[in-house]
């Protein structure tokens, strides 16, 4: 197993972990806005559309110099341009035709991805040694990440997150009330394009880590997990960045400790685990807490029903303290009376009278309060 010292002493693990953490943090922070704007599929389309850009950048670089062909900045620039062109194609299709956004995303994704695979096949048949490892952008290969790759990811990712911090209020307004933003005189199209550009950047810098196939998960999953824990946008963005960074570090550590375990898919599995944990355990929206709240509410309803039922039965005898059996309560439609009467006894609202049950003074007051509240409602 990996120990904390391994992250310090192992240069390769340290490099891969740093790069994966930066990718996860930037993708998580920017992906929050994609999730809030219900544009989760945009990440999938952009990542697939970036593949031909990587291939074309390689071909352009190879025409000049073999070293330039696989330079990280060269490949990232090609991926960025292709991803942006793919995004513009989606916008153009949706605005000029009757095709819906999801269909446009599917068209762009398949066409660009197919074109990229064709280009990769062409490159693989080229008589050049520099083509080796280019297919890592398809499925990701973080284990081959170099120091210069981490520097590029760190610089580009920091710029993207920095712009996000500077324009946070504008992006927040665009995500929640774009119409109000336009009425206030803001150039919503410019803000929208800027935010989309940052999302493209976050996707592009992660291609080497998890590849075009899985990059959309890194954009969506941290934000989906963080959303379960809070309704405050700033906190959600920060938590999504934290989940993304932790997923990168944990995934890199696990893949390093287990033989033949790919880093990219492992990172995605880790971030998926964060999503599952958040869906179940988040206090505000988690399914476990929601189930517990539902059970507590159900018990409270049963308690009030039995209390009022006992009060109404006693009223037929002109004595609010007249005792009745649990079977009598069941007979008049008050279910689960036997179990609920014990809870009422613990609260001091009912007491036994032989084998029957009757209200206490506090029970009478509580029953009358419940009836008054029901009448007022």
SENU-12362 format. One record per residue (C-alpha): residue in three letters; x, y, z. Coordinates in Angstrom, 2 decimals. Layout:
<atoms>
ALA,X,Y,Z
...
</atoms>
This chain:
<atoms>
UNK,0.00,0.00,0.00
UNK,1.00,3.59,-0.63
UNK,2.17,5.56,2.41
UNK,2.34,9.38,2.73
UNK,6.13,9.14,2.43
UNK,5.78,7.66,-1.05
UNK,4.20,10.90,-2.26
UNK,7.30,12.72,-1.04
UNK,10.04,10.30,-2.06
UNK,8.68,8.92,-5.34
UNK,9.24,11.52,-8.07
UNK,6.93,9.84,-10.58
UNK,4.07,9.43,-8.11
UNK,4.57,12.99,-6.91
UNK,4.44,14.32,-10.47
UNK,1.38,12.32,-11.46
UNK,-0.46,13.18,-8.23
UNK,0.25,16.90,-8.62
UNK,-0.96,16.93,-12.21
UNK,-4.07,14.88,-11.44
UNK,-4.90,17.08,-8.44
UNK,-4.64,20.25,-10.55
UNK,-6.83,18.74,-13.25
UNK,-9.42,17.62,-10.70
UNK,-9.48,20.96,-8.90
UNK,-9.93,23.09,-12.03
UNK,-12.46,20.70,-13.60
UNK,-14.43,20.48,-10.35
UNK,-14.61,24.24,-9.84
UNK,-15.58,25.09,-13.42
UNK,-17.76,22.02,-13.84
UNK,-20.03,23.35,-11.09
UNK,-21.35,25.98,-13.47
UNK,-21.86,23.44,-16.24
UNK,-23.93,21.31,-13.86
UNK,-25.95,24.28,-12.56
UNK,-26.70,25.39,-16.12
UNK,-27.68,21.84,-17.08
UNK,-24.90,21.65,-19.63
UNK,-23.26,18.49,-18.35
UNK,-23.21,16.91,-21.83
UNK,-21.24,19.88,-23.15
UNK,-18.17,18.50,-21.42
UNK,-18.59,15.17,-23.19
UNK,-18.93,16.86,-26.56
UNK,-15.96,19.19,-26.02
UNK,-13.65,16.42,-24.84
UNK,-14.48,14.24,-27.85
UNK,-14.25,17.21,-30.21
UNK,-10.74,17.95,-28.93
UNK,-9.30,14.68,-30.29
UNK,-8.92,15.83,-33.93
UNK,-7.32,19.02,-32.62
UNK,-4.63,16.97,-30.87
UNK,-4.00,14.98,-34.04
UNK,-3.87,18.06,-36.28
UNK,-1.54,19.83,-33.86
UNK,0.75,16.81,-33.95
UNK,0.76,16.80,-37.75
UNK,1.45,20.53,-37.87
UNK,4.26,20.22,-35.35
UNK,5.75,17.20,-37.13
UNK,5.93,19.22,-40.33
UNK,8.21,21.69,-38.53
UNK,10.10,19.60,-35.99
UNK,9.78,16.20,-34.34
UNK,10.23,17.72,-30.87
UNK,7.55,20.34,-31.50
UNK,5.03,17.70,-32.59
UNK,4.50,16.37,-29.04
UNK,5.12,19.53,-27.03
UNK,2.35,19.86,-24.41
UNK,1.53,23.46,-25.34
UNK,1.30,22.55,-29.03
UNK,-1.10,19.68,-28.39
UNK,-3.15,21.65,-25.86
UNK,-3.49,24.52,-28.30
UNK,-4.78,22.16,-30.99
UNK,-7.19,20.53,-28.54
UNK,-8.43,23.93,-27.36
UNK,-9.11,25.17,-30.89
UNK,-10.91,21.98,-31.86
UNK,-12.94,21.99,-28.65
UNK,-13.94,25.58,-29.22
UNK,-14.90,24.86,-32.84
UNK,-17.02,21.97,-31.62
UNK,-18.74,24.22,-29.08
UNK,-19.42,26.87,-31.73
UNK,-20.86,24.18,-34.00
UNK,-23.29,23.16,-31.25
UNK,-24.34,26.79,-30.75
UNK,-24.71,27.34,-34.49
UNK,-26.81,24.22,-34.99
UNK,-29.17,25.02,-32.12
UNK,-29.62,28.68,-33.14
UNK,-30.05,28.24,-36.90
UNK,-32.00,24.98,-37.05
UNK,-34.81,23.24,-35.21
UNK,-32.43,20.63,-33.85
UNK,-32.38,20.55,-30.06
UNK,-29.24,20.97,-27.99
UNK,-28.90,17.30,-26.98
UNK,-29.14,16.20,-30.61
UNK,-26.63,18.84,-31.69
UNK,-24.24,17.65,-28.98
UNK,-24.57,14.08,-30.22
UNK,-23.89,15.11,-33.81
UNK,-20.82,17.16,-32.97
UNK,-19.48,14.52,-30.57
UNK,-19.73,11.66,-33.08
UNK,-18.48,13.60,-36.12
UNK,-15.47,15.15,-34.40
UNK,-14.58,11.98,-32.54
UNK,-14.79,9.91,-35.71
UNK,-12.61,12.42,-37.52
UNK,-10.09,12.28,-34.69
UNK,-9.92,8.48,-34.82
UNK,-9.28,8.63,-38.55
UNK,-6.45,11.12,-38.01
UNK,-4.94,8.96,-35.28
UNK,-5.01,5.99,-37.63
UNK,-3.24,8.07,-40.27
UNK,-0.61,9.15,-37.76
UNK,-0.02,5.58,-36.59
UNK,0.83,4.62,-40.17
UNK,3.35,7.42,-40.51
UNK,7.05,6.44,-40.49
UNK,7.97,8.57,-37.48
UNK,9.05,7.59,-33.98
UNK,7.51,10.65,-32.34
UNK,3.99,9.28,-32.83
UNK,4.42,6.88,-29.87
UNK,2.09,7.62,-26.98
UNK,-0.19,9.98,-28.87
UNK,-3.16,7.68,-28.28
UNK,-2.90,8.43,-24.55
UNK,-5.20,11.37,-25.24
UNK,-7.90,8.87,-26.16
UNK,-8.03,6.93,-22.88
UNK,-5.57,8.92,-20.81
UNK,-2.20,7.87,-19.46
UNK,-1.30,9.96,-16.45
UNK,1.60,7.66,-15.60
UNK,3.58,9.14,-18.51
UNK,3.09,12.69,-17.27
UNK,6.32,14.71,-17.16
UNK,7.30,17.73,-15.10
UNK,6.75,20.03,-18.06
UNK,3.24,18.61,-18.47
UNK,2.48,19.39,-14.83
UNK,3.82,22.93,-15.24
UNK,1.60,23.53,-18.26
UNK,-1.43,22.10,-16.46
UNK,-0.67,24.17,-13.36
UNK,-0.21,27.44,-15.22
UNK,-3.19,27.06,-17.55
UNK,-5.43,25.70,-14.79
UNK,-4.45,28.49,-12.39
UNK,-5.27,31.12,-15.01
UNK,-8.68,29.53,-15.63
UNK,-9.52,29.32,-11.91
UNK,-8.20,32.85,-11.40
UNK,-10.53,34.21,-14.08
UNK,-13.35,32.24,-12.45
UNK,-12.62,33.95,-9.13
UNK,-12.50,37.40,-10.70
UNK,-15.77,36.93,-12.60
UNK,-17.53,34.85,-9.97
UNK,-20.44,37.27,-9.47
UNK,-21.04,37.53,-13.22
UNK,-20.97,33.76,-13.69
UNK,-23.28,33.31,-10.71
UNK,-25.79,35.76,-12.15
UNK,-25.57,34.14,-15.60
UNK,-26.23,30.70,-14.12
UNK,-29.26,31.66,-12.03
UNK,-30.92,34.61,-13.78
UNK,-29.56,35.42,-17.23
UNK,-32.63,37.49,-18.13
UNK,-32.15,39.79,-15.14
UNK,-28.49,40.09,-16.07
UNK,-29.42,41.22,-19.58
UNK,-31.94,43.74,-18.21
UNK,-29.20,45.22,-16.03
UNK,-27.15,45.94,-19.14
UNK,-24.64,43.11,-18.93
UNK,-23.34,41.56,-22.13
UNK,-24.61,38.08,-21.42
UNK,-23.25,36.63,-24.66
UNK,-19.72,37.73,-23.75
UNK,-19.99,36.32,-20.22
UNK,-21.43,33.08,-21.60
UNK,-18.57,32.76,-24.10
UNK,-16.00,33.49,-21.39
UNK,-17.45,30.84,-19.08
UNK,-17.61,28.31,-21.92
UNK,-13.99,29.08,-22.77
UNK,-12.91,28.36,-19.21
UNK,-14.81,25.06,-19.26
UNK,-13.08,24.15,-22.51
UNK,-9.72,24.93,-20.89
UNK,-10.54,22.75,-17.87
UNK,-11.41,19.86,-20.17
UNK,-8.39,20.24,-22.42
UNK,-5.79,20.17,-19.63
UNK,-7.25,16.91,-18.34
UNK,-7.12,14.95,-21.59
UNK,-3.70,13.48,-20.89
UNK,-4.80,12.40,-17.41
UNK,-8.12,10.64,-18.08
UNK,-8.57,10.94,-21.86
UNK,-11.41,12.21,-24.00
UNK,-13.65,9.26,-23.09
UNK,-13.69,9.89,-19.34
UNK,-12.97,13.62,-19.06
UNK,-16.64,14.54,-18.87
UNK,-16.85,12.59,-15.60
UNK,-14.16,14.79,-14.07
UNK,-16.17,17.85,-15.05
UNK,-19.53,16.67,-13.73
UNK,-18.90,14.23,-10.85
UNK,-17.10,16.56,-8.36
UNK,-19.78,19.21,-8.83
UNK,-22.58,16.67,-8.47
UNK,-21.04,15.41,-5.23
UNK,-20.44,18.89,-3.82
UNK,-23.98,20.01,-4.66
UNK,-25.38,17.51,-2.16
UNK,-23.64,19.22,0.77
UNK,-24.68,22.85,0.43
UNK,-26.90,25.39,-1.31
UNK,-24.22,28.11,-1.20
UNK,-22.55,28.44,-4.58
UNK,-19.17,29.54,-3.25
UNK,-18.98,26.59,-0.90
UNK,-20.11,24.18,-3.62
UNK,-17.42,25.43,-6.02
UNK,-14.70,25.11,-3.37
UNK,-15.89,21.67,-2.29
UNK,-16.08,20.47,-5.91
UNK,-12.48,21.60,-6.43
UNK,-11.48,19.74,-3.25
UNK,-13.26,16.55,-4.32
UNK,-11.61,16.74,-7.74
UNK,-8.15,17.28,-6.26
UNK,-8.55,14.46,-3.71
UNK,-9.79,12.12,-6.44
UNK,-6.68,12.84,-8.47
UNK,-4.31,12.19,-5.57
UNK,-6.13,9.08,-4.30
UNK,-6.54,7.68,-7.81
UNK,-2.86,8.21,-8.58
UNK,-1.87,6.53,-5.32
UNK,-4.12,3.50,-5.89
UNK,-2.97,2.98,-9.47
UNK,0.64,3.17,-8.31
UNK,0.15,0.58,-5.58
UNK,-1.75,-1.93,-7.74
UNK,-0.03,-3.41,-10.76
UNK,-1.54,-2.76,-14.20
UNK,-4.20,-0.42,-12.85
UNK,-4.69,2.56,-15.15
UNK,-4.57,5.94,-13.46
UNK,-7.30,7.72,-15.43
UNK,-10.09,5.19,-14.88
UNK,-9.04,4.83,-11.24
UNK,-9.40,8.58,-10.70
UNK,-12.86,8.48,-12.25
UNK,-13.85,5.58,-9.98
UNK,-12.65,7.50,-6.94
UNK,-14.60,10.62,-7.86
UNK,-17.64,8.40,-8.53
UNK,-17.24,7.06,-4.99
UNK,-17.38,10.66,-3.72
UNK,-20.65,11.07,-5.61
UNK,-22.17,7.92,-4.11
UNK,-21.07,8.85,-0.60
UNK,-22.51,12.34,-1.01
UNK,-25.79,11.04,-2.40
UNK,-26.25,8.83,0.65
UNK,-24.64,10.74,3.52
UNK,-24.90,14.48,2.77
UNK,-26.94,15.98,5.67
UNK,-29.06,18.35,3.59
UNK,-29.88,16.21,0.54
UNK,-28.50,12.72,1.24
UNK,-30.86,9.78,0.79
UNK,-30.01,8.29,4.17
UNK,-30.88,11.46,6.06
UNK,-33.95,11.99,3.90
UNK,-35.09,8.47,4.81
UNK,-34.50,9.14,8.49
UNK,-36.39,12.44,8.31
UNK,-39.26,10.68,6.56
UNK,-39.39,8.00,9.25
UNK,-39.29,10.62,12.02
UNK,-42.10,12.55,10.36
UNK,-44.10,9.37,9.90
UNK,-43.70,8.55,13.60
UNK,-44.80,12.05,14.58
UNK,-47.92,11.73,12.44
UNK,-48.73,8.40,14.06
UNK,-48.25,9.86,17.54
UNK,-50.56,12.80,16.82
UNK,-53.15,10.53,15.21
UNK,-53.29,8.19,18.22
UNK,-53.35,11.11,20.66
UNK,-56.25,12.84,18.89
UNK,-58.04,9.51,18.36
UNK,-57.90,8.73,22.08
UNK,-59.15,12.24,22.87
UNK,-62.09,11.96,20.45
UNK,-63.13,8.56,21.83
UNK,-63.03,9.92,25.37
UNK,-65.19,12.84,24.24
UNK,-68.07,10.47,23.53
UNK,-68.18,9.77,27.24
UNK,-67.99,13.43,28.28
UNK,-64.74,12.59,30.08
UNK,-61.39,13.47,28.43
UNK,-59.68,10.97,30.70
UNK,-61.95,8.03,29.85
UNK,-59.75,4.96,29.09
UNK,-59.85,2.86,25.92
UNK,-57.97,-0.15,24.69
UNK,-55.54,-0.20,21.77
UNK,-57.91,-2.56,19.96
UNK,-60.65,0.07,20.17
UNK,-58.34,2.61,18.55
UNK,-57.51,0.13,15.78
UNK,-61.23,-0.53,15.28
UNK,-61.94,3.14,14.56
UNK,-59.12,3.37,12.04
UNK,-56.22,4.57,14.21
UNK,-53.47,2.21,13.05
UNK,-50.23,1.24,14.86
UNK,-51.85,2.29,18.13
UNK,-50.20,-0.42,20.25
UNK,-46.66,0.67,19.30
UNK,-47.39,4.38,19.43
UNK,-49.04,4.35,22.86
UNK,-45.72,3.30,24.39
UNK,-44.05,6.38,22.89
UNK,-46.84,8.59,24.20
UNK,-46.41,7.05,27.65
UNK,-42.69,7.89,27.63
UNK,-43.61,11.50,26.86
UNK,-46.07,11.57,29.75
UNK,-49.09,12.12,27.49
UNK,-50.92,8.87,28.24
UNK,-50.98,6.36,31.08
UNK,-52.30,2.89,31.69
UNK,-55.62,2.28,33.36
UNK,-55.66,-1.46,33.90
UNK,-55.38,-2.95,30.43
UNK,-56.62,0.26,28.79
UNK,-55.07,3.64,28.06
UNK,-56.15,7.14,28.96
UNK,-54.83,10.65,28.47
UNK,-52.94,12.52,31.13
UNK,-53.52,16.21,31.81
UNK,-50.60,17.03,29.52
UNK,-52.03,14.66,26.93
UNK,-55.38,16.44,26.97
UNK,-53.66,19.80,26.48
UNK,-51.54,18.44,23.63
UNK,-54.56,16.84,21.91
UNK,-56.56,20.07,22.17
UNK,-53.57,21.98,20.79
UNK,-53.35,19.60,17.83
UNK,-57.08,19.94,17.12
UNK,-56.86,23.73,17.36
UNK,-53.87,23.80,15.00
UNK,-55.73,21.54,12.57
UNK,-58.81,23.71,12.67
UNK,-56.75,26.85,12.09
UNK,-55.00,25.23,9.12
</atoms>
